[in-house]
Amino acid sequence: MKQRLTKILSVFLMVSLLTGILAACGGGGSDEAATKSEAPKTESGKPDISKKVELNWYLVGDAHVDSPKVIEQWNQMLAKDLNTTVKLNFMTWNDWQTKYNLLFASGEKIDMVFASSWADFFKLSKQGAFLDLKDLLPTYAPETWKTVPEQDWKDVTIQGQILAVPSTYPEYTPDGIVYREDWRQELNLPEIKDLGTLEQYLEGVKNAKKVTPINGKAWNEVNTLFHTYYDFKNIGGDSGVIVAKSYDTPRDVVAYPFTDEFAEWAKRMKSWADKGFWTSSTLAAQQEAGDFMKAGTGAAYWRNAPGASGFIMDVKKNNPNIKIAYFPFTKFHNYAVPNLGINNGMAIPKSAVNPERSLMVLEKLRNDPAYYDLMTYGIKGRNYEFTEDGSIVSPAPGQDPAKVKGYGIASWGWRNAKNEHPAKDRWEGEAKLIEEFKAISKPDIFAPILMDYQPVKSQLAAVNQVYQQYGQPLMMGLVPDVDAALENYRKKLKTAGVDAVLDYVTKQVAAYADEKGLK
């Protein structure tokens, strides 16, 4: 315990140091950016690359066993085309968060780094960690500047500064469930189209197949279903019990346990729990509902859209007698929100020595198929091969899969839809699903709202404790008396300070809405 506390204290001190350093350097950034945007050009007006440079880049994620070979080939291409090489550093998944935060406080000269909304991009941006690219992009990454959609540039624009290059790959990850389509057809149950038909399916398989429909952990299934069914939107990521009332009214912020919708939901979930749709020990369960589906003792499993595709193909490969279908929760309100472009992107820290050359390399990575294929898919003929229709087979035919693996690193930062190749063995319904999402797409207006909760951190901690102790059992229908449990839950939240948290979030949302011109 003592060692754990010491480690936590060390991380806290390091993060505090980071904050102090960033705050100290934030004031002088504009002059530095202005100087760097005036890089020399040749008489032809093109960027001057006469000086050979080595760039220092960082990616989040693990290197592939073939990464040294791929990077060597990449650097040969870069040396020829841009008189440049790149030292590519990987921050591995097991400790990337600690290393990523300390990276900006270390004083190391870094020319480019992976950047993401889930890696504190918005927080670091407001602390002055990144270089404004607005004046550099038209000269050093002109195709990128012209082709990145306006909304994606807006996602990375903070106080008038463009602080990253987002990936250009509309990635949709809405919640939904995979279910046993073969059982639905066998039992002549209605096609799942809404909450009512979902309930009929769960009840039908429960009674006929004598299984627990959502076996194991059922929290994700119920919690995501609740939020999406009522169109409650999380703010700045997971905002706990504080949500926007709907996509159409982003300024209408509420604590959902005090809404009529939650009272209605708690009573519905009580009936589902009493019918045995999940076990009474579900909140303590460790095994995923999908494991029970594969074993024939479960019937439904929460997955986002990409996860559903992977799950369906895994079942098809290993349990070919089972037929799986997918119901995306976008059906409830008929719109889909793609991930922010800065869910994956690339940024240039203010410590960069050669920001111009980094942008030129990124321009090649994003837009030149030779660069893109190498750094995204690996070595052709070894890690991959293309089929006649442009699909990708990994590893390449003729290679021993036990010795040669498909290439995969954190390539999201330069991902570009025009150069992507779908996997040959993908789920046949995936392309149709993506087109369906594109047709009803709306931009994500909630994820960029920065919440540090510092002014209400003690109240938030208390609210979260009440949420776990009283809210989750109520959400899952695991209480004897819903009305009594709801009244007690609301009282506990009030005592914990939920009103202070609600007031703080409401003000942050209003300020963001004013800045972005949201209604």
JOHUKA-V227408 format. One record per residue. N is the residue number from 1. PHI is phi as a letter, one per 40 degrees, with the letter a starting at -180 (none if undefined). PSI is psi in degrees with one decimal (999 if undefined). D_CENTER is the distance of its C-alpha to the mean C-alpha in Angstrom with 2 decimals. Layout:
n=N phi=PHI psi=PSI d_center=D_CENTER
n=N phi=PHI psi=PSI d_center=D_CENTER
This chain:
n=1 phi=none psi=-42.5 d_center=32.39
n=2 phi=c psi=-40.8 d_center=33.95
n=3 phi=c psi=-39.5 d_center=31.98
n=4 phi=c psi=-43.7 d_center=28.69
n=5 phi=c psi=-38.8 d_center=29.74
n=6 phi=c psi=-41.0 d_center=30.82
n=7 phi=c psi=-44.5 d_center=27.47
n=8 phi=c psi=-42.3 d_center=25.65
n=9 phi=c psi=-40.3 d_center=28.28
n=10 phi=c psi=-44.8 d_center=27.87
n=11 phi=c psi=-41.1 d_center=24.12
n=12 phi=c psi=-43.9 d_center=24.94
n=13 phi=c psi=-38.3 d_center=27.68
n=14 phi=c psi=-41.8 d_center=25.61
n=15 phi=c psi=-37.2 d_center=22.89
n=16 phi=c psi=-41.7 d_center=25.87
n=17 phi=c psi=-43.9 d_center=27.35
n=18 phi=d psi=-48.9 d_center=24.23
n=19 phi=d psi=-41.9 d_center=24.27
n=20 phi=c psi=-42.7 d_center=27.98
n=21 phi=c psi=-43.4 d_center=27.86
n=22 phi=c psi=-40.9 d_center=25.22
n=23 phi=c psi=-38.1 d_center=27.22
n=24 phi=c psi=-35.9 d_center=30.35
n=25 phi=c psi=-10.9 d_center=29.17
n=26 phi=c psi=-32.7 d_center=27.45
n=27 phi=c psi=-27.1 d_center=30.79
n=28 phi=c psi=8.7 d_center=31.91
n=29 phi=c psi=-35.2 d_center=28.92
n=30 phi=c psi=-38.7 d_center=30.29
n=31 phi=c psi=-41.9 d_center=33.46
n=32 phi=c psi=-43.4 d_center=31.69
n=33 phi=c psi=-41.7 d_center=29.39
n=34 phi=c psi=-40.9 d_center=32.50
n=35 phi=c psi=-44.3 d_center=34.36
n=36 phi=c psi=-23.6 d_center=31.72
n=37 phi=c psi=-7.2 d_center=31.44
n=38 phi=b psi=46.8 d_center=35.14
n=39 phi=c psi=151.6 d_center=34.96
n=40 phi=c psi=151.4 d_center=38.08
n=41 phi=b psi=161.1 d_center=38.56
n=42 phi=c psi=175.8 d_center=41.26
n=43 phi=c psi=-28.4 d_center=44.12
n=44 phi=c psi=-7.9 d_center=42.31
n=45 phi=g psi=-5.2 d_center=39.57
n=46 phi=c psi=156.9 d_center=36.96
n=47 phi=d psi=143.4 d_center=35.11
n=48 phi=c psi=116.0 d_center=37.33
n=49 phi=b psi=26.7 d_center=36.14
n=50 phi=c psi=-28.5 d_center=39.53
n=51 phi=c psi=125.7 d_center=38.34
n=52 phi=c psi=133.1 d_center=36.53
n=53 phi=b psi=152.8 d_center=33.46
n=54 phi=b psi=124.4 d_center=31.05
n=55 phi=c psi=150.4 d_center=27.53
n=56 phi=b psi=106.8 d_center=25.50
n=57 phi=b psi=152.6 d_center=21.80
n=58 phi=b psi=134.4 d_center=19.06
n=59 phi=b psi=150.3 d_center=16.01
n=60 phi=c psi=130.7 d_center=13.58
n=61 phi=h psi=177.3 d_center=14.29
n=62 phi=c psi=143.6 d_center=17.57
n=63 phi=c psi=154.4 d_center=20.27
n=64 phi=c psi=156.1 d_center=21.73
n=65 phi=d psi=-27.4 d_center=25.39
n=66 phi=c psi=4.7 d_center=26.27
n=67 phi=d psi=-42.9 d_center=24.41
n=68 phi=d psi=-40.6 d_center=27.77
n=69 phi=c psi=-43.0 d_center=29.37
n=70 phi=c psi=-45.8 d_center=26.59
n=71 phi=c psi=-35.9 d_center=26.45
n=72 phi=c psi=-45.6 d_center=30.25
n=73 phi=c psi=-39.9 d_center=30.44
n=74 phi=d psi=-45.5 d_center=27.83
n=75 phi=c psi=-31.2 d_center=29.91
n=76 phi=c psi=-41.2 d_center=33.05
n=77 phi=c psi=-43.7 d_center=31.66
n=78 phi=c psi=-39.7 d_center=30.52
n=79 phi=c psi=-39.4 d_center=33.91
n=80 phi=c psi=-43.4 d_center=35.70
n=81 phi=c psi=-34.2 d_center=33.71
n=82 phi=b psi=7.4 d_center=32.69
n=83 phi=f psi=42.6 d_center=34.87
n=84 phi=a psi=148.3 d_center=31.78
n=85 phi=b psi=162.1 d_center=30.21
n=86 phi=b psi=129.7 d_center=26.95
n=87 phi=c psi=110.3 d_center=26.62
n=88 phi=b psi=117.5 d_center=23.16
n=89 phi=b psi=138.7 d_center=21.96
n=90 phi=b psi=128.5 d_center=19.28
n=91 phi=c psi=104.0 d_center=17.76
n=92 phi=c psi=156.1 d_center=17.48
n=93 phi=d psi=-30.1 d_center=14.90
n=94 phi=c psi=-17.6 d_center=17.63
n=95 phi=a psi=24.0 d_center=18.20
n=96 phi=c psi=-35.2 d_center=15.73
n=97 phi=c psi=-45.5 d_center=15.09
n=98 phi=c psi=-47.4 d_center=18.84
n=99 phi=c psi=-38.5 d_center=19.57
n=100 phi=c psi=-46.8 d_center=16.97
n=101 phi=c psi=-39.7 d_center=18.38
n=102 phi=c psi=-19.1 d_center=21.90
n=103 phi=d psi=-40.6 d_center=21.56
n=104 phi=c psi=-15.5 d_center=22.18
n=105 phi=c psi=-6.1 d_center=25.12
n=106 phi=c psi=-22.5 d_center=26.78
n=107 phi=g psi=-2.9 d_center=28.63
n=108 phi=c psi=140.1 d_center=27.64
n=109 phi=c psi=114.6 d_center=27.75
n=110 phi=b psi=126.7 d_center=24.39
n=111 phi=c psi=-24.7 d_center=24.25
n=112 phi=a psi=148.6 d_center=20.55
n=113 phi=a psi=145.3 d_center=17.35
n=114 phi=d psi=140.3 d_center=13.74
n=115 phi=b psi=142.8 d_center=11.89
n=116 phi=a psi=152.6 d_center=8.45
n=117 phi=c psi=-30.7 d_center=7.67
n=118 phi=c psi=0.5 d_center=6.51
n=119 phi=b psi=36.4 d_center=9.82
n=120 phi=g psi=32.1 d_center=12.00
n=121 phi=d psi=-46.6 d_center=12.42
n=122 phi=c psi=-38.7 d_center=13.96
n=123 phi=c psi=-47.6 d_center=16.08
n=124 phi=c psi=-35.7 d_center=17.31
n=125 phi=c psi=-44.9 d_center=18.06
n=126 phi=c psi=-19.0 d_center=20.23
n=127 phi=c psi=-1.6 d_center=21.92
n=128 phi=g psi=28.4 d_center=22.99
n=129 phi=c psi=-25.4 d_center=21.27
n=130 phi=b psi=155.0 d_center=20.72
n=131 phi=c psi=140.4 d_center=23.30
n=132 phi=c psi=124.3 d_center=23.73
n=133 phi=b psi=2.0 d_center=23.56
n=134 phi=d psi=-43.6 d_center=25.15
n=135 phi=c psi=-17.5 d_center=28.58
n=136 phi=c psi=-35.2 d_center=27.57
n=137 phi=d psi=-46.7 d_center=25.41
n=138 phi=d psi=-29.5 d_center=28.30
n=139 phi=c psi=-43.9 d_center=30.47
n=140 phi=b psi=-9.9 d_center=28.35
n=141 phi=a psi=59.5 d_center=25.59
n=142 phi=c psi=-39.5 d_center=27.43
n=143 phi=c psi=-40.5 d_center=25.86
n=144 phi=c psi=-44.2 d_center=22.33
n=145 phi=d psi=-37.8 d_center=23.65
n=146 phi=c psi=-31.1 d_center=25.18
n=147 phi=b psi=-19.4 d_center=22.56
n=148 phi=c psi=128.2 d_center=19.23
n=149 phi=d psi=149.5 d_center=19.05
n=150 phi=d psi=-40.5 d_center=20.22
n=151 phi=c psi=-36.9 d_center=17.25
n=152 phi=c psi=-38.9 d_center=14.96
n=153 phi=c psi=-38.0 d_center=17.65
n=154 phi=c psi=-36.4 d_center=17.75
n=155 phi=c psi=-27.0 d_center=14.13
n=156 phi=b psi=11.1 d_center=15.22
n=157 phi=c psi=119.2 d_center=18.71
n=158 phi=b psi=120.5 d_center=19.69
n=159 phi=f psi=42.7 d_center=23.34
n=160 phi=g psi=-1.1 d_center=24.35
n=161 phi=b psi=135.2 d_center=22.90
n=162 phi=c psi=112.4 d_center=20.50
n=163 phi=b psi=8.5 d_center=18.70
n=164 phi=a psi=166.3 d_center=16.49
n=165 phi=b psi=113.8 d_center=16.35
n=166 phi=c psi=157.3 d_center=13.14
n=167 phi=c psi=154.1 d_center=12.47
n=168 phi=b psi=69.6 d_center=14.31
n=169 phi=a psi=101.0 d_center=12.68
n=170 phi=c psi=105.1 d_center=11.96
n=171 phi=b psi=118.5 d_center=9.11
n=172 phi=b psi=124.6 d_center=9.58
n=173 phi=b psi=47.9 d_center=8.01
n=174 phi=c psi=154.4 d_center=10.69
n=175 phi=c psi=159.4 d_center=12.33
n=176 phi=a psi=-172.7 d_center=15.71
n=177 phi=b psi=143.9 d_center=18.26
n=178 phi=c psi=148.2 d_center=20.00
n=179 phi=a psi=166.8 d_center=23.72
n=180 phi=c psi=93.6 d_center=27.10
n=181 phi=c psi=-33.2 d_center=28.31
n=182 phi=c psi=-38.4 d_center=31.49
n=183 phi=c psi=-40.8 d_center=32.39
n=184 phi=d psi=-44.9 d_center=31.75
n=185 phi=c psi=-42.2 d_center=34.11
n=186 phi=d psi=-39.7 d_center=36.59
n=187 phi=c psi=2.1 d_center=36.91
n=188 phi=f psi=41.9 d_center=37.09
n=189 phi=c psi=153.3 d_center=34.35
n=190 phi=c psi=152.0 d_center=32.97
n=191 phi=c psi=138.5 d_center=29.90
n=192 phi=c psi=114.8 d_center=26.84
n=193 phi=b psi=-17.7 d_center=26.29
n=194 phi=a psi=-172.1 d_center=25.85
n=195 phi=c psi=-36.2 d_center=26.06
n=196 phi=c psi=-45.7 d_center=29.76
n=197 phi=c psi=-28.5 d_center=29.59
n=198 phi=c psi=-44.2 d_center=26.79
n=199 phi=c psi=-40.4 d_center=29.17
n=200 phi=c psi=-39.0 d_center=32.01
n=201 phi=c psi=-49.4 d_center=30.17
n=202 phi=c psi=-41.6 d_center=29.35
n=203 phi=c psi=-37.5 d_center=32.94
n=204 phi=c psi=-46.5 d_center=34.43
n=205 phi=c psi=-30.9 d_center=32.94
n=206 phi=c psi=-47.0 d_center=33.63
n=207 phi=c psi=-41.4 d_center=37.27
n=208 phi=c psi=-37.6 d_center=37.93
n=209 phi=c psi=-7.9 d_center=36.01
n=210 phi=f psi=43.3 d_center=36.50
n=211 phi=b psi=162.9 d_center=32.93
n=212 phi=c psi=111.8 d_center=30.43
n=213 phi=d psi=-50.1 d_center=27.99
n=214 phi=b psi=85.3 d_center=24.82
n=215 phi=c psi=159.3 d_center=26.03
n=216 phi=g psi=-136.5 d_center=24.66
n=217 phi=c psi=121.2 d_center=21.65
n=218 phi=b psi=4.8 d_center=21.39
n=219 phi=c psi=-48.2 d_center=19.41
n=220 phi=d psi=-40.8 d_center=16.05
n=221 phi=d psi=-47.3 d_center=18.19
n=222 phi=c psi=-42.8 d_center=20.20
n=223 phi=c psi=-46.1 d_center=17.84
n=224 phi=c psi=-35.3 d_center=15.32
n=225 phi=c psi=-42.8 d_center=18.49
n=226 phi=c psi=-52.6 d_center=20.07
n=227 phi=c psi=-43.4 d_center=17.48
n=228 phi=c psi=-37.0 d_center=17.15
n=229 phi=c psi=-40.9 d_center=20.89
n=230 phi=c psi=-1.9 d_center=21.90
n=231 phi=g psi=26.7 d_center=19.17
n=232 phi=c psi=132.1 d_center=18.41
n=233 phi=b psi=126.8 d_center=15.34
n=234 phi=c psi=148.7 d_center=13.47
n=235 phi=b psi=123.0 d_center=13.97
n=236 phi=g psi=39.1 d_center=11.94
n=237 phi=g psi=-144.3 d_center=9.46
n=238 phi=c psi=109.8 d_center=11.66
n=239 phi=b psi=19.3 d_center=15.09
n=240 phi=g psi=-129.2 d_center=17.25
n=241 phi=c psi=-4.1 d_center=20.30
n=242 phi=c psi=123.6 d_center=20.03
n=243 phi=a psi=161.4 d_center=18.56
n=244 phi=c psi=141.4 d_center=19.41
n=245 phi=c psi=-30.3 d_center=21.97
n=246 phi=a psi=168.0 d_center=20.45
n=247 phi=c psi=-36.6 d_center=18.66
n=248 phi=c psi=-15.7 d_center=22.19
n=249 phi=b psi=69.1 d_center=23.25
n=250 phi=c psi=-24.5 d_center=20.57
n=251 phi=c psi=-12.2 d_center=23.32
n=252 phi=c psi=90.5 d_center=24.48
n=253 phi=b psi=133.6 d_center=22.88
n=254 phi=b psi=160.3 d_center=24.16
n=255 phi=c psi=107.0 d_center=24.13
n=256 phi=c psi=-25.3 d_center=23.67
n=257 phi=c psi=-16.2 d_center=26.04
n=258 phi=c psi=7.8 d_center=28.82
n=259 phi=c psi=157.7 d_center=28.25
n=260 phi=c psi=-31.6 d_center=30.36
n=261 phi=c psi=-42.2 d_center=27.33
n=262 phi=c psi=-38.7 d_center=26.43
n=263 phi=c psi=-42.5 d_center=30.11
n=264 phi=c psi=-43.8 d_center=30.24
n=265 phi=c psi=-43.9 d_center=27.18
n=266 phi=d psi=-38.5 d_center=28.58
n=267 phi=c psi=-38.2 d_center=31.80
n=268 phi=c psi=-42.5 d_center=30.23
n=269 phi=c psi=-29.1 d_center=28.25
n=270 phi=c psi=-41.9 d_center=31.53
n=271 phi=c psi=-37.6 d_center=33.15
n=272 phi=c psi=-42.3 d_center=30.42
n=273 phi=c psi=-41.5 d_center=30.71
n=274 phi=c psi=-28.4 d_center=34.49
n=275 phi=c psi=-7.1 d_center=34.34
n=276 phi=g psi=27.9 d_center=32.62
n=277 phi=c psi=-21.4 d_center=29.25
n=278 phi=a psi=170.3 d_center=27.90
n=279 phi=c psi=160.8 d_center=29.85
n=280 phi=c psi=-17.1 d_center=31.02
n=281 phi=b psi=18.6 d_center=29.38
n=282 phi=d psi=-35.0 d_center=25.88
n=283 phi=c psi=-20.4 d_center=24.37
n=284 phi=c psi=-8.0 d_center=25.82
n=285 phi=c psi=147.5 d_center=24.97
n=286 phi=b psi=-21.3 d_center=22.96
n=287 phi=c psi=138.9 d_center=22.96
n=288 phi=c psi=147.6 d_center=20.36
n=289 phi=c psi=-28.5 d_center=21.83
n=290 phi=c psi=-31.8 d_center=21.12
n=291 phi=c psi=-38.1 d_center=23.63
n=292 phi=c psi=-32.7 d_center=26.26
n=293 phi=c psi=-45.6 d_center=25.64
n=294 phi=c psi=-31.5 d_center=26.41
n=295 phi=c psi=-4.1 d_center=29.46
n=296 phi=g psi=13.6 d_center=30.75
n=297 phi=b psi=20.0 d_center=30.57
n=298 phi=a psi=164.3 d_center=27.53
n=299 phi=b psi=-8.1 d_center=26.63
n=300 phi=a psi=151.7 d_center=23.09
n=301 phi=a psi=129.5 d_center=19.61
n=302 phi=c psi=133.5 d_center=16.26
n=303 phi=a psi=144.9 d_center=13.66
n=304 phi=c psi=176.0 d_center=10.86
n=305 phi=c psi=-49.2 d_center=12.29
n=306 phi=c psi=-37.2 d_center=11.44
n=307 phi=c psi=-36.1 d_center=12.32
n=308 phi=c psi=-42.9 d_center=15.40
n=309 phi=d psi=-46.2 d_center=16.47
n=310 phi=c psi=-40.8 d_center=16.44
n=311 phi=c psi=-44.5 d_center=18.23
n=312 phi=c psi=-42.6 d_center=20.78
n=313 phi=c psi=-34.3 d_center=21.65
n=314 phi=c psi=-43.4 d_center=22.06
n=315 phi=c psi=-41.6 d_center=24.37
n=316 phi=c psi=-35.8 d_center=26.19
n=317 phi=c psi=-44.1 d_center=26.91
n=318 phi=b psi=-19.8 d_center=28.00
n=319 phi=b psi=64.9 d_center=29.23
n=320 phi=c psi=-15.9 d_center=30.54
n=321 phi=c psi=-7.3 d_center=32.66
n=322 phi=c psi=133.1 d_center=29.70
n=323 phi=b psi=124.0 d_center=28.29
n=324 phi=b psi=142.3 d_center=24.79
n=325 phi=b psi=172.5 d_center=23.47
n=326 phi=b psi=135.1 d_center=20.32
n=327 phi=b psi=105.1 d_center=20.25
n=328 phi=c psi=138.5 d_center=17.18
n=329 phi=c psi=-5.8 d_center=17.38
n=330 phi=d psi=-19.4 d_center=17.23
n=331 phi=c psi=-24.6 d_center=20.94
n=332 phi=c psi=-38.7 d_center=21.70
n=333 phi=b psi=3.5 d_center=21.33
n=334 phi=f psi=44.3 d_center=21.07
n=335 phi=a psi=153.8 d_center=18.10
n=336 phi=b psi=139.8 d_center=14.56
n=337 phi=b psi=117.1 d_center=11.87
n=338 phi=c psi=156.5 d_center=9.82
n=339 phi=c psi=150.8 d_center=6.51
n=340 phi=d psi=147.9 d_center=8.15
n=341 phi=d psi=-32.9 d_center=9.96
n=342 phi=c psi=11.0 d_center=9.23
n=343 phi=c psi=-27.4 d_center=5.52
n=344 phi=a psi=125.8 d_center=8.01
n=345 phi=a psi=-171.8 d_center=11.63
n=346 phi=b psi=135.7 d_center=14.95
n=347 phi=b psi=161.4 d_center=17.08
n=348 phi=b psi=114.6 d_center=20.70
n=349 phi=c psi=158.2 d_center=21.85
n=350 phi=c psi=-13.7 d_center=25.16
n=351 phi=c psi=-3.9 d_center=26.86
n=352 phi=d psi=136.5 d_center=26.58
n=353 phi=c psi=-34.1 d_center=30.01
n=354 phi=b psi=64.2 d_center=29.28
n=355 phi=c psi=-34.5 d_center=26.51
n=356 phi=c psi=-47.0 d_center=28.35
n=357 phi=c psi=-34.5 d_center=28.50
n=358 phi=c psi=-42.2 d_center=24.82
n=359 phi=c psi=-36.2 d_center=24.06
n=360 phi=c psi=-37.7 d_center=26.64
n=361 phi=c psi=-43.5 d_center=25.07
n=362 phi=c psi=-36.5 d_center=21.62
n=363 phi=d psi=-43.0 d_center=23.56
n=364 phi=c psi=-46.5 d_center=25.02
n=365 phi=d psi=-42.3 d_center=21.82
n=366 phi=c psi=-34.7 d_center=20.17
n=367 phi=b psi=-18.5 d_center=23.36
n=368 phi=c psi=114.9 d_center=25.89
n=369 phi=d psi=-33.5 d_center=25.48
n=370 phi=c psi=-43.3 d_center=27.44
n=371 phi=c psi=-44.3 d_center=25.09
n=372 phi=c psi=-47.8 d_center=21.92
n=373 phi=c psi=-42.5 d_center=23.23
n=374 phi=c psi=-50.2 d_center=24.46
n=375 phi=c psi=-14.5 d_center=21.40
n=376 phi=c psi=-39.5 d_center=18.95
n=377 phi=b psi=-11.3 d_center=21.29
n=378 phi=g psi=-148.6 d_center=23.91
n=379 phi=c psi=120.8 d_center=27.66
n=380 phi=c psi=138.6 d_center=29.01
n=381 phi=g psi=-12.9 d_center=31.48
n=382 phi=b psi=-66.8 d_center=30.02
n=383 phi=c psi=-24.0 d_center=26.24
n=384 phi=a psi=166.7 d_center=26.16
n=385 phi=a psi=149.6 d_center=28.36
n=386 phi=c psi=144.3 d_center=28.00
n=387 phi=c psi=177.3 d_center=29.82
n=388 phi=c psi=-31.1 d_center=32.03
n=389 phi=c psi=8.0 d_center=29.45
n=390 phi=g psi=1.2 d_center=26.86
n=391 phi=c psi=160.9 d_center=24.84
n=392 phi=b psi=137.4 d_center=24.01
n=393 phi=b psi=125.8 d_center=25.64
n=394 phi=b psi=131.0 d_center=24.49
n=395 phi=c psi=179.4 d_center=26.58
n=396 phi=c psi=145.0 d_center=29.38
n=397 phi=d psi=139.1 d_center=32.16
n=398 phi=g psi=-16.9 d_center=34.93
n=399 phi=c psi=148.7 d_center=32.80
n=400 phi=c psi=112.4 d_center=32.91
n=401 phi=d psi=-21.0 d_center=29.45
n=402 phi=c psi=-21.0 d_center=30.57
n=403 phi=b psi=-28.8 d_center=31.07
n=404 phi=b psi=126.7 d_center=28.72
n=405 phi=b psi=152.4 d_center=24.99
n=406 phi=d psi=146.6 d_center=22.66
n=407 phi=c psi=133.7 d_center=21.06
n=408 phi=a psi=114.6 d_center=17.44
n=409 phi=b psi=-176.2 d_center=16.07
n=410 phi=c psi=72.9 d_center=13.10
n=411 phi=c psi=2.3 d_center=14.12
n=412 phi=d psi=-29.7 d_center=10.95
n=413 phi=c psi=-26.6 d_center=12.58
n=414 phi=b psi=14.6 d_center=15.44
n=415 phi=c psi=133.7 d_center=14.18
n=416 phi=b psi=122.6 d_center=16.50
n=417 phi=d psi=-35.1 d_center=17.10
n=418 phi=c psi=-21.9 d_center=20.85
n=419 phi=b psi=2.3 d_center=21.01
n=420 phi=c psi=146.9 d_center=18.80
n=421 phi=b psi=120.9 d_center=20.81
n=422 phi=c psi=151.1 d_center=19.85
n=423 phi=c psi=140.8 d_center=20.83
n=424 phi=c psi=-35.4 d_center=24.32
n=425 phi=c psi=24.9 d_center=23.68
n=426 phi=c psi=160.3 d_center=20.70
n=427 phi=c psi=131.6 d_center=21.11
n=428 phi=c psi=-21.0 d_center=23.55
n=429 phi=c psi=-3.2 d_center=21.85
n=430 phi=c psi=-47.7 d_center=18.50
n=431 phi=c psi=-41.8 d_center=19.85
n=432 phi=c psi=-39.7 d_center=21.53
n=433 phi=c psi=-43.2 d_center=18.50
n=434 phi=c psi=-42.2 d_center=16.53
n=435 phi=c psi=-36.4 d_center=19.71
n=436 phi=c psi=-42.3 d_center=19.96
n=437 phi=c psi=-41.7 d_center=16.59
n=438 phi=c psi=-36.2 d_center=17.61
n=439 phi=c psi=-20.9 d_center=20.89
n=440 phi=b psi=28.3 d_center=19.57
n=441 phi=c psi=139.7 d_center=16.70
n=442 phi=b psi=146.2 d_center=16.34
n=443 phi=c psi=152.0 d_center=14.34
n=444 phi=c psi=113.5 d_center=11.84
n=445 phi=b psi=0.5 d_center=14.40
n=446 phi=b psi=-34.6 d_center=13.10
n=447 phi=c psi=-34.7 d_center=9.89
n=448 phi=c psi=-5.2 d_center=12.14
n=449 phi=c psi=114.6 d_center=14.79
n=450 phi=c psi=125.6 d_center=15.44
n=451 phi=b psi=112.4 d_center=16.73
n=452 phi=b psi=-15.0 d_center=18.56
n=453 phi=f psi=9.0 d_center=20.86
n=454 phi=d psi=-41.9 d_center=23.59
n=455 phi=c psi=-19.6 d_center=26.36
n=456 phi=b psi=31.4 d_center=25.75
n=457 phi=c psi=-35.4 d_center=24.35
n=458 phi=c psi=-41.7 d_center=27.30
n=459 phi=c psi=-40.8 d_center=27.10
n=460 phi=c psi=-42.7 d_center=23.38
n=461 phi=c psi=-42.2 d_center=24.07
n=462 phi=c psi=-40.7 d_center=26.95
n=463 phi=c psi=-43.5 d_center=25.08
n=464 phi=c psi=-34.7 d_center=22.37
n=465 phi=c psi=-42.7 d_center=25.26
n=466 phi=c psi=-41.8 d_center=26.97
n=467 phi=d psi=-46.4 d_center=23.88
n=468 phi=c psi=-40.6 d_center=23.65
n=469 phi=c psi=-40.0 d_center=27.41
n=470 phi=b psi=-34.4 d_center=28.36
n=471 phi=c psi=-42.9 d_center=25.44
n=472 phi=c psi=-45.7 d_center=23.80
n=473 phi=d psi=-35.4 d_center=27.19
n=474 phi=c psi=-42.3 d_center=27.98
n=475 phi=d psi=-34.7 d_center=24.77
n=476 phi=c psi=4.0 d_center=25.69
n=477 phi=g psi=23.2 d_center=29.33
n=478 phi=c psi=44.3 d_center=30.64
n=479 phi=b psi=149.2 d_center=33.27
n=480 phi=c psi=-33.0 d_center=36.94
n=481 phi=b psi=107.8 d_center=37.25
n=482 phi=c psi=-46.4 d_center=34.32
n=483 phi=c psi=-45.0 d_center=36.21
n=484 phi=c psi=-41.7 d_center=37.35
n=485 phi=c psi=-37.6 d_center=33.98
n=486 phi=c psi=-44.0 d_center=32.31
n=487 phi=c psi=-43.4 d_center=35.04
n=488 phi=c psi=-41.5 d_center=34.70
n=489 phi=c psi=-44.5 d_center=30.90
n=490 phi=c psi=-39.1 d_center=31.30
n=491 phi=c psi=-42.9 d_center=34.10
n=492 phi=c psi=-39.7 d_center=32.13
n=493 phi=c psi=-41.3 d_center=29.24
n=494 phi=c psi=-45.6 d_center=31.86
n=495 phi=c psi=-35.7 d_center=33.47
n=496 phi=c psi=-19.6 d_center=30.21
n=497 phi=h psi=30.0 d_center=29.70
n=498 phi=c psi=-29.5 d_center=27.19
n=499 phi=c psi=-36.6 d_center=29.05
n=500 phi=c psi=-40.3 d_center=28.46
n=501 phi=c psi=-43.6 d_center=24.68
n=502 phi=c psi=-44.0 d_center=24.82
n=503 phi=c psi=-42.3 d_center=26.99
n=504 phi=c psi=-49.2 d_center=24.78
n=505 phi=c psi=-41.3 d_center=21.61
n=506 phi=d psi=-42.6 d_center=23.81
n=507 phi=c psi=-39.4 d_center=25.18
n=508 phi=c psi=-40.9 d_center=21.88
n=509 phi=c psi=-41.2 d_center=20.71
n=510 phi=c psi=-42.2 d_center=24.15
n=511 phi=c psi=-42.2 d_center=24.10
n=512 phi=c psi=-43.1 d_center=20.79
n=513 phi=c psi=-38.0 d_center=22.14
n=514 phi=c psi=-43.7 d_center=25.37
n=515 phi=c psi=-39.9 d_center=23.77
n=516 phi=c psi=-3.7 d_center=21.79
n=517 phi=g psi=30.9 d_center=24.66
n=518 phi=c psi=148.0 d_center=23.03
n=519 phi=c psi=999 d_center=25.68
